[in-house]
Amino acid sequence: MDIKIYEQDDATTFLIELEHTCAIADVSRTKGNNWYFHRLNVPLKFRGQGYGKALLLSVLEWIKTHEYQLQCDPNENAGSVFNLTDWYVRYGFIVGQRSNGFESLVYNYQV
């Protein structure tokens, strides 16, 4: 699977080109070595074929290589067929609580 990575100082995009569309993941720097996982989107037609997993693993490898920390707030209403929090936890994210009481996930490169 060919994943293109577009890096800028404070944002990085991971992209898989598909038929007339793409699967995409975006992260951006919040402060220092802390990054925020804004989006992981696979078009409906291509879900369940491993594109989301491939993007996530690419993002996590990039985070480890740069020794960053990554925060994620999964949107359980985004049309996924499974629990997104559980999915991220399987790949090493740790569940925490934000000050407003909502769950937030954190991935540390040391994990």
N, C-alpha and C positions, 0 to 999 in steps of 0.2 A: 504494500500500500504506500503510495507516494504522498508524503505529507510535506507541504511547503511551509516554511517558517519565515515570517516577516518580523524582524526585530527593529524596534526603535528604542530610544533611551528609556522611555517610561511606559511602553506598551509593546506587546508581542501578540501576533496572530498566527494561528496554526490552521492550515487549510488543506482539505482533500477535495480535489475537483471531481465532480460526478457528472452525469449526463445533464448538461445545460443548467447546472446548479452546483452547490458545494456544501460540504459539511465543514463547520468552523468552530474554533475555540478562541477566546480572547482573554488575555490577562493584562493587568496594568499595575504599575507601582503605586503604592499608597504612601509609603514612607520608608526610607532606608532599604532594607532587604525584605520588606513586607510587600506582597503582591496580592491582588484581588482577582479572583476568577469570575469574570463578568458573564461569560456565555459559553455554552457548549451546545451546538445545535446541529442536528442531523435531520434533513428533510424527511417527512413521514414515509415516503416511498422507499427510503433507504435504511430505515430503522430496523434493528434486529440483525444486521449484517456485519457488525463489528466495527463500524466507523467511529462511533462514539467512544468505544473502548480504546481504539487506536489513537484517537485524538487525546484522550485523557492520559494515556501512558506517555505520549510524546510531551505533553505539558509537564507531567511529573518528572520525567527524565531531564527536561530543561531546568526545572526548579532545583533538582538535585545537583546538576552540573554547576549551577550558579550559586548554590548554597543559600537559597531564598526560603521564605516562608510564604505559604499560599492560603488565603482565606476564601471561603465559598459559602454562599447562602442559597442552597438549592430551592428552586421554585417547584413545589410539589404539584402545582396546578398547571405545569407546562405541557401537559399532554403525554407524559411518559407512561409506559405500561407497567412500571414497577416503582417502588419507593426509592427516590433519588438519594435520600440521606443514607439508606442502607447500602446503595450502590457505591457512593463515595467512600464510606467507611471500609468497604471491602478492599479499597485501593490505598488505605493508610491514613485517611482523614480521621481526625479526632473530633467528636461532638463537644461543643462548648455552648455557653449561653451568652448572648449579648445582653446589654443593659436593659433593652426593651422586652426581654423575656423570650425572644425568638431564638431558635437554634442557629448556631453558626458553626461551620466546619473549618478546621485548620489542618494543613499538611506541612510538616516540618521536614526539611531535607535530610535530617539525621535518621528519620524513620526507615 
